[in-house]
């Protein structure tokens, strides 16, 4: 963990709910008010660089807003809980155990690397921002407490997993390796896996080899454990075998370069995301050697919801208009949670969109890439439009994929309620932040974790809604999945497999049921490892799995678990016994 960090990951139990649900330690009234501006400023720098990715003092974000926390608990109890909540639970601390049980046995990660001075400075800054926002929320309409009452049913589908490879650990505690994507080179089918820490691995004879280390090549490269920053994604050009070109996205420190997409100077910039083209000298090499060039640089308000997906349409063939076009999923960059909703829901802004570009063209504003003539807004006379946009209205378009029939799907990580799969049509508006899934979202100045039913006249807003979704009593963050294209497991044919990132729950829906204007039924499926029924939490030995999916050139599927840094292959369906069939 980086020094001075107080991150709470996308689905970890937040400090605010921990502390405001109980009165801990000595009376908060005995906490001295810190007035030393030097200490407060140090705490603010730490908060902005690290904690702001999950928290603010206005409204609930990835973690709830932190206003008023220091009136609820003593500094001593707070700092001890931050340093090692798991140890306090294990020691049977009464209130720690109450919190653990209250929040469905989810635990906040430990931050033992923080010094006492760092914790005190952080506490001082949080204390300086005491407000009464939480009270205001309590007086408002609380919206829908359970947007989707129906529970996801468990199917009889059980699949065997087999260990495939193990990525070298980049940390001593989970997540051991921050692996998020498995993909393959065209033609050769060589598999590659990224670690957010900055390494792109080539898998050779089942063993990972470091192919590219961005941390060594980009001095302002940034990665922060607990946040989805670092080496975000990669994609090989469909002609890689002949041209040696591939692409990556990664995060860099604020001000590392002139941004191609920015906003008013009055809005802070916490990070920049960069799309890079790499050209290798030898397409068969185990280690990259070659040149690179920057295609685009994007400012973001917070260190969340960046550029975590780039991909080419794997179904497109030479001669097709889509061949060689690069799709880019760009999150809202935390702008909505900071009150800048206008940055995320506009055809004139890049945040919260899926872009489509020709990476080898040159008619963009910076001349480093091309804007395809058949993009939905490319021929508009409105020069304010971002003509790279293919679709918009997303909070975090986490994964982009296609069905075998040619439909494009985007898995969108939601705010406080809804995780969704969206069937993409060019130029369509997918709603965020005025919608979260099939529900009305609260105003950006209000508590965004509140949603309401759609109005009877909702069609006038011309929003395209998800074709499948689940709410947060089933999972907290969708792990974008893939349609099964392989031959090993006939039972998976026609199914789109996905899951929940933190818990590792595994879901599927039938491709045939994913139709615009309807909701496909979601079902849960199970796994067996070494002939034993297991959950992914049991497999990786952690309450937070960090689940991701990958697919090889033959269409077979893989599961990646960041907690243990391992990759597993789906190999066969578990045969049912006669009594099971009954």
N, C-alpha and C positions, 0 to 999 in steps of 0.2 A: 504494500500500500504506500502511496506517495505521502511524504511528510506533509502534515497540515490538512489532510483530507477528512471531510466528514460527509462522504457520499452515502446515500441510501439508494440502492438500485431500484430499478423500475417497479419491482413488486415486493421489495423488502418492507417490512412493517415500519411505518414512519415514526420518527421521534415524537412528532406532535401528538399522535394518537396514543403513543406509549405514556406520555407524561400527563396529558390532559385527562386521561381516564381515571387516574389515581393520584392521591397526594402522597409524595414520596419524601423520605428522609426528614430532616429537620424542617421547621416551618420556613416557607419561602420568604416570609417577612424578615427573617434574619439574614437573608442574602444582602451583602453590601452592594450599593449602587456604584458601579464602576464609572468614574468620570474622566479617567486618563485618556485623552484623545489619541495618544500614540498607540495604546493597547487596543482601543476600539478600531482604529484604522488598520492595524495588523490583522485583527479579526475579520474586518470587512474584506481585505484582500484575499484572505483564506476562503471566506465564504463565496465571494464572487468567482474565484478560480475553481472551486471544487463543489461546494454545497449547493450553489445556485442551479446546478444541473437538475436537482431534485426538489428544491424548496425555494419559496419566496415569502414575502410578508403581505401579499395581497389576496391570494386565493390558492386553492389546492392545485398542485401540479402533479408530477410523478409522486412526490410525497406532499402531504398537506402543508398549507401555509403555517409558518412558525410564530406568527404574532401571538404574544401572551404566554408563551411556554414558561418563561422564567417566573411568572406569578403562580405557577402550578407546582413547582418542584424546587428543591434546594440545588445549589450549584454542585455540592458534593455528590449527591445521588446521580444527578444528570451526567457528570463527567465520568463517574465510575461505570455507569451503564453504557456510555459511549465507548469507553475503553475496552470493556469485555462483558457484553450482555450475556453471552453464553455461560461464562463462568459464574455470574450472579444467579442465573437460573439453576445451574448445577449445584450451587451451594444452598439451594432452597430458600433463597431470599423471598420472603412472602409475597412482596409486591411484584418482583420480577416473575415469579411463577404465575401470579394472577394475569399478568400481561401476556405471558407465553401461552397460557390456556385460552385467554380471551380472544387472541388473534390467531386462532386455529393452528397453534404450534409453529408459527413462523418466527424466525429470529432475525434480529438486526446483526449484521456482521460486526466483528470486533475491530477496534482501531487502536491496538496497543502501541503502534509506532508514534502516536501523538505524544508530545511532551506535555507536562503540566502547564507550562507557559502558553503553549499553542492552544490547549483546551480552554484555558482561562480567557485568552484573547477572543476566541471564537464565541465563548459564552458572553463576554462583555458586549460584543457587537450585536448578538441576538437580543440581549437584554435592552440595548439602546433602541431597538426597533419595536418595543412593546406597543400594541395597538388594541383595538376592540373589534377587530374584523370578525373574529369567531362569534362574538355575541350577535353581531349583525346578521350573520348567516342563520343563527338559531331562530331568529324572528321571521325568517322568510319561508315561503312555500318550499318544502323539502323535496318536491318532485317525486319521482318514482323510486321507491326503495328497492324494488326488484323488477327491473325493466322486462326481463324474460323469465316468467315464473316457471315454465316447463324445464325439467331437468334433462340433461343429456343422458340418453339410455346407453347402457353397456351392451355392445353387440357380442356375438359368439365368435368374432374374428380374433384369432390368436396367432401371432407370427414369431417364428424363431429368429433370434439375434445371434450373430457370431462376431467376436472381436475381430476388427480389421487392422487397425493401427493405433499407435499411441504417440501423441505429439509431445515433444519435450516440454516439461513444465517451465513456465515463466514466473511462477510464484510458489511459495512454500505452503500456502493454504488455498482452498477452493476460492475462485476457479483456478485450477492448476494451469490451464492453457486456455486463452480466450479465443477459441476457435469458433467461427461463425459461418463459414461457407466452404463447401466442397464442390468443385466443378472440374471439367476436363478440357484438355486441348482438343481441338478438332482433328480429325483424321487419326492421330496416334492414340487418342483416348487416355493419355497420361493424366493422372489425377493430381489436383493441387488443392491445398487447404491453407486458408489464411489464419493467422493469429493477430488479434488486434494490437498486440505489442509491437508489430511492425514487420513480422516475418511472413513470407509466402513460401510454403513448403511444397516440394515436388515429392510425390510418393513413388518410390522405386523399389520393386520387390517387397512391397509391404512396409518399407521403412521410409520415414520422412527425412528429406534432405533440404537444407535451406537453399532455396532458389534465389530469393531476393530479400534483402534486409533494408527496408526503407529507413529505419532508424539511423543506419550508418550513412545513407545517401542524402538524407534531408536533415540538416542540423536543427531546423525549427520544428521538426516532427513532434507531435504531442500525443501521448496516450495516458489515460488515467483509469486505473482499475476501478470497477464499479460503474463506469460510464461507457456508453457505446461510442467511444472515440478511438482513434488509432488508424490502423489499416482496415478501412471499412469494407471494401469489396474489390473484386478483380473480375476481368472478363477477357477472354482470348478472342481476337478477331477471327471470323470464320475462315479467313485465308492465312491464318497464322503459319501454317506449314510452308507457305511460300514467301510471306512477307515478314514473318517474325515479330508481329506487332501484338501487344496486349495492353490492357488499361487497368489502372488502379485508382481508388479514391483513398485519401488519407487526410487527417486533420493536422493543422499547424497552428502555432501561436498567433495571437492577434497581431496584425501589422507585419507579418512575414513577407507580404507582397501586396501589390495593388489589386484590389478585388474587382472582378468583372461585374459582379452583382453585389450591390451594397444598398444602404438606406441612409436616412438623415443622420448627421453627426450627433444629434441629441440622443440617439438610441445607442446603447453600448454594444460593443462587439466582443464576445467572449472567445471566439475561435474562428478559424477559416478552414473551409474544406476545399481540397484541390483534386482535380481530375488530371491524371498524367497518362501520357502515351509512352510506352517503352518499346524499343526495337532491339531485339537480340541479334547478335552476330551469328549465332548457331542455334537453330530451332531444336536440336537434339541434346543440347548441353544440359547438365544437371545443375549448373549455376549460371545465373544471368550475367552476361557481359555485353554491353552495348550502349545505346544512347537513349535519351528521354527528352520529352518536351511537355510543357504545361499547356493544357487546353483551356481550363477555366478555373477561376478561384472565386469562392463564395463566402461572404461574411455571414455569421449566424449570431443571434442575440445571446443564446446560452449554449452550453456544451452538451446539448441533447438534440435528438431528432435531426441528425445530419444527413450525410450522403452514404447510406449503408447498402445501397444496391445499384449495380450497373450490370447490364446483360444484353446479349444479342438474341434475337428470335431464332431459336434452334431449328425451326421448321422452314425458315426462308432459304431459298436456293438461288444460285447465281442467275441473274436476269430478273429476279423479283425486285419490286420497289423497296421492299423491306430488308433486302440483303445488305449486310454491313452497316445497318443503322443501329446506333447504340442507344439503349433506353437507360434513363437515369432516374432513380427515385430520390427525391429531395424532401426531407421532412420540414416541418415549420420552424425548426431551429429554436424551439421554445418561445417563439415570439408571441404566441397566443397567451401562454401562461403569464407573460409579462405585460399583457394588456395591449399588444400591438396586433390585434386580429386582422387589421387591414393589410398586413404583410403576407398573410397566409391564404386569403380567399379572394384572389384576384388574378385575372389573366394578364395583368400588368406587372406581376411580381413572380419571382421564381420559387419562393418558399411554399411548401405544401403541394408540390406538383410531381408529375412524371414527365420528364423531357424525352424528346426523340431527336437525336442529332446524327449528322454524317461526320464522324470523327476525322475523315480524310478530306473534307471540304474546306472552304475558306470564306464563305459569305456571312459569317457571324460578325458581330460588332468588333470583336478583337482579332478577327481574321484567322483564328486558330482551328476552327472547325466549320462545318457547314450546317445550314438549316434546310432540311428536305422540303422540296417544293410541295409535297403532298401532306405536310403537317396541317392540322386543322385550321390554324390561324395564319399560315405562311403567306397567303395571298391577300390578307386584310390590308386596307389602306390606313388603318390605325397604327401609327408608328410606335405607340406606347405599349402595344401588346408584346409580350414575350413570345416570339414566334417559334421558339423551341418547345413550347408547352404542347404536350399530347393530351393530357387530362389533368385536372386540378381539384382541389378541395380535400387534401389528405393531411392527417396529422403526422403520420410516420409511415410512408409506403415502404414497408420493411422488406418485402420480397415481390419480385415481378416474375411471372412464369406464363406458359402457354399450355393449353390442353392440346391433345393430339388432333382435335378437330379444328384447331386454329384460333380458339378464343383466348384472349389475353386476360390474365387474372392478377390482381394486386391484393396482397394481404396488408391490412392497415392496422397498426397498433393504436388503440384508442386511449382516451383520457382516463375517466374514472368509472366507465360503465361497459363499453361495447368494444369487442374485438371482431374484425370483419374481413370477409373475402369479397372483393368487388370485381365484377365483370366489366372490363374496360371498353369504352367506345370513344373514338377520337373526339376531343373537344368537350366532353361531358364534365359536369360539375358534380363532385362526390360529397360536397356538403360541409366539411370541416372549415371553420369552427361553429357554424350555425346549426350543424347537425352532427350527432355522433351515432353512427349506424342509422337505424330507422327511427331515431328519436330527435326531438328538438333539444339542442344544447343551450345551457344558460348563457346569458350575455357574457362577453369576455371581461366585463367589469364586476361580474358576480362570481359565484362559486361554480367553476366549470365541471365539477363532479356531479352536478345536478342535471338530470334530463327529464323531459316531459313528453307526453304523447304527441304525435303529429296532429295538426289541425285538419278539419274536414276539407279545407280548400288548399291543402299542401301542394297540389300539383302545379299551382301557379308559379312556384319557385323553381321548377324545372331541375330538381336535384335527382341524381341517379343513386339509388340505394343499394346496399349490399345484397348479394345473392345467398349469403350464409353469414351468420353471426352468433356469438355467444356473449353472455354478460359475465361480470366479475365474481359471481358466486360459483362459476365453473372454472375460470382461469383469469389471469391478469394481463397477459401479453401474448398475442398470437405469434406462434412460430410459423412463418409462411412456409407452406408445403409444396408438394409436387404431385402431379398425376403419375401413377405407376405406368411406365412404358416397357417394363421388362417382360421376361418369359418364365422366370423361375417360379413365380407365385401366381398362378392363374386366378386365385381368389381376390387378388388386388386389381385385376383388370377393371378399368372404368371407374376407379376410385381416386379421389384427391385426398392425399394424406397430409395432415398438419398437426399442430398441437399447441400446448401452452408452454412458453419459454421457462418460467420459473419452476412450475410443479412437475413438468415433464409428462403431463397427461397427454395421451395420444388420441387424436380424433380423425374421422374421415367423413366425407360426404360423397355421394355418387355424382359423377360428372353430369349425367343425364338430368339430374334434378337442379342443376345450377343454371337458372333461367332468369333473365331480367324481369323484375317485378314480382318475383316469388322468393320464398325462403326455403332453401334446401335443408333437409333434415340432417342433423349432425349426430354421429354416433361415436362412442368410445371403443377403442380396440386395445388389446393387451399383448404382452410379449412374454417369451420364455427365453432364458439364457442358461446354457449348460443343463438343459432338461428341467429347470426349475422356474415356475412362474415368478415373475419379478415385476416390480415397478421400477421406473428409471431412477427414482430416489434411492431405492435399494441397490441398484446396479452401480451407481456412481458414489454412493455413500455420503450424500449431502441432501439437505432439505431444499436446496436450490440447485436445480439440474442445469439450467441454461441450455435448453434444447434447440437444436437446429437440424435441418435436413439437407441432403445432397443426393445427386443422381449421376451415374456414370454413363459412358457412351452407349452402353447396352440397355439403358433405361432402368437398371436396378437401383434401389434406394439404400441410403445410408442415414444413420442417426449420429449426430455429433453431440457430445455432452461436455460443456466447458468445465463443469465441476471437477471431473477427473481427467480432462484432456484426452478423452478416448473417442474413437470412431468405431461404430458397429455397423455391420451389414445385415439387411433383411434377407433371409435365405430361403425360408419355406413356411408354409402354413402348418400349424400344429393340427394333426389329424384328430378328429373327434372320435371318442369312444361311442358305442351304441347308446349308452345311458346319457351322454352329453347331447346326442342328437334328439333325444326325447325331450 
